């Protein structure tokens, strides 16, 4: 409930429309790997964009119908649409305020946003090739219901690209939930260390954003929501009590 309240509050807090990504970010651990080349407008959101790039580059999205469930502030769907050239890109989010913001900020011929519930996805059976879900499922009332809906809307052989965090003792359950709902795990990657590094590298920028945009009374909660260095959320990742996993799943 707290997470849902923060999503809605961002529309009021972010009057300058500075927040278009909401994930914790991803950073490569190998210094020999080349950095992702971004334009000046995207550079401020480098780590959040790198999370989307990590997810979307796992398979070829060209000429695919792609749906992001939990599209949030829309920056990720917009990046995937312009970078990976899917035939269509639809962002679905439970927040009407977020959907209105996204349609005003990002919509195009191939990209649109629609209001909808992850546990009752407003799409026809077998209507999409790929479903993306990034750092959103931990907020859902029923993971089983969400997975059943993803399976329903995917075409046979379709892909589900999923990243999120879970307490370490809940990982076996997560894998079993995928299997029970008819998904095969093609790849599983623990990216906890990548997320921790991104949180550390992006900490100053996000602290300043909260300081400038958030009322004093709400700053401590905002810092926890954003997993700033030193918060309980950050420490849970650093200690690996919580793990952040990336999956490529196939129907």
N, C-alpha and C positions, 0 to 999 in steps of 0.2 A: 504493500500500500504506500509506503514511504517513497519507493522508486516512482510509482505512478504519479504521486503528487509532485515530485520534482520535475518529471517530464512536462506536466501541465504548467508548472510555475515558470519554466524557462521562457515561455512566450511572453510573460510579463517582465521577467528579469532582463532578458536579452533584447533590450530596446534597440541596440545598434546592430542587431542581427549578426553577431560575431560567432555564434555557435551553430555550426552546421554538421558537426560530428560529435558522437557521444561515447564511442568506445574507448577503452583504456590505452590503446595503441600497441604497436608492434615494432621492434627494432631487431635488425640482424645482429647476431652474436659474433659472426666471423668478420673481422676487420678487412679481410681480403676481398670480400664481396662488394661489388659496385653498388653505390647508393642509387636509389630510385631517382630518376630525373623528373623534377616537378617544375611547373611554371611558378612565377613569383606569387600569384594569387593562392596557390595551394601550399606553399612552403610552410606557412604557420601551422597547418594541420598535418604536417608530414607523418607523424607517428600513427595517427588515426587512419590516414590514407594508406599507410603501409600495411595496416591490418586488413583493409579491404583488398589491397593488391595481393597479399598473401592468400586470402580466401578465393578471390575471383580468378587468379592465375592457375588454380589447381586443375582446371579443365578448360577446354576450348569453348568459349561462349559465343563465338561468331555464329550469326544466323539462328540463335536460340531465343526462345521466349523465356525471359528470366523474371522471377518475382522475388522481392525481398520482403520477408515478413518481419515486422518491427523496424521499419525504415527510419524512424526517429526524425531527425532534422533534415534528412534528405541528401546530405553531402555525399554519403557513400554510394547511394544509388546513382547519383549524377556522375560520380567518378567512374563507376563501373560502366555506365552507359556510353560515355565518351571515350573510354580507354579500351574496352574489350569488344565493342561493336556487336552487342546482341541485336537480334531483330527487333525486340521490344524489351522494355524494362518497366516493371510496375512495382512501386513501393506501397506496401499496405501497413497501416499503423492504427492502433486503437485510439490515439489522440486526434480528435477533429482539429484542434488548434495546430498540431504539428502538420497534419495533411494540408490544411489551408496555407501554412507557411511554405511548405515544400512546393505546392503547385504554383504559388506566386513567385518563388525564388528559382525553381529549377526545371519546370515542365517544358517539354519539347515534343516534336513529332514522335519520337521513339521512347520518351520517358514521361510517365504520369504517376500520380499518387492517389490512393483511394483509402477511405476509412473502412476499417474492418478488424475483426477479432481474430487473433491467432488460433483460437480454439473453435472458430467457425469461419473459416477463410471464405470470403465472398467470390469464389471462382468455381467454374464447372469442373466436373470430374475429368481427369486426364487432359487438362487444358494447358499445362505448361511443361517446359523441358527441364528447367532448373529452379530450385528454391534455395535462397540464401537466407541465413538467420545468424546474426552477429550480436553476441552479448545481450541477448534479449530474453531467452527462454527461462532464465532463473526467476523471472517476474511472473510467469504464467501460473494460473491456478492448477492446471492439469497438464503435465508434460505428455501423458499418454494420449489425451485428446488432441493436443497440438500435433503430435507425430502422426496420428491417424488422419488428420486433415491434410498434412503435407503429403502423405502417401496417396490420399484420394486425388489431389489436384495434379500430381505428377503423372506424366505420360509413362507408359511401360519403358523401363530402362533409363528413366530420368534420374537426375542427380540432385542430391541434397547436400549443400555446402554449409557446414555448421561449426560455429566456434562459440564457446561459452565456458564459464568457470563453475566448478562444483567442489564441495568439500572432498578431501581425499578419500573419505570412507563412502562416498556416494558414486564413485566412478564405475564400479561393477554394476550398480543399478542402472546407470545411464546406458552402458553398453547393452544390457539386457533389454531396456526399453526400446532401443533401436531394433534389436533382433525381433522382439515380440510384435513390432508394428510393421515388419516386412522389409526392413532395410539390411543391406549387406555393407559392412565396413570395408571400403576400398583402401583407405589410409587413415591412420590416427597419429597425430603429432602432439606431443606435449610442448606447448609454447609458453609455459609459465615464465621461464627465464627471459624470454623475448619481451613479454609484457612488463615484467619488473624493470627491465632496462629502459623501456620506453617511458614508463612512469617516472623514472629518475631523470631521464634526459629532458622530459617535457614539463618537469615540476615547476620551474620558475614561471614559465608562460602561463600555466593554468592557475597558479597562485595569483598572479597579477590580474588575470581575467576575473577570478572570483572577487578579488579586492575591489575592482572597478565596477563590477556589475551587481554584486550581491549586497543587500543590507547587512549591517554589522550583526544583527540579531540572528541571521541565518547562516553566517559564514562557516561556523564549525560544522554544521550539518552538510553544507555544500562541499566542504573539504573532504568529508567522509564519503559523500556520494561520488566525488571525483577521484577517490583513492590517492590523495596526495601523500607524499612521503611522510611517514610517521603515523598515519592513520591506521585504525584497526584493519581496514580492508587491504591497504598496502602491505601491512605486516603479515596478513594471512597468506598473501602470495609469496612474499619473500621467504617465509618459513616453510612454504609448500603445504601448509595445512589446507589451503585451497589451491586447486590446480586449474590451469586454463588450457583447454584442449581444442584441437582443430581436427575436424573429421570431413572426409569425403565419403558420402554414403550413396548407395545406388538402390533404386527401387527394383 
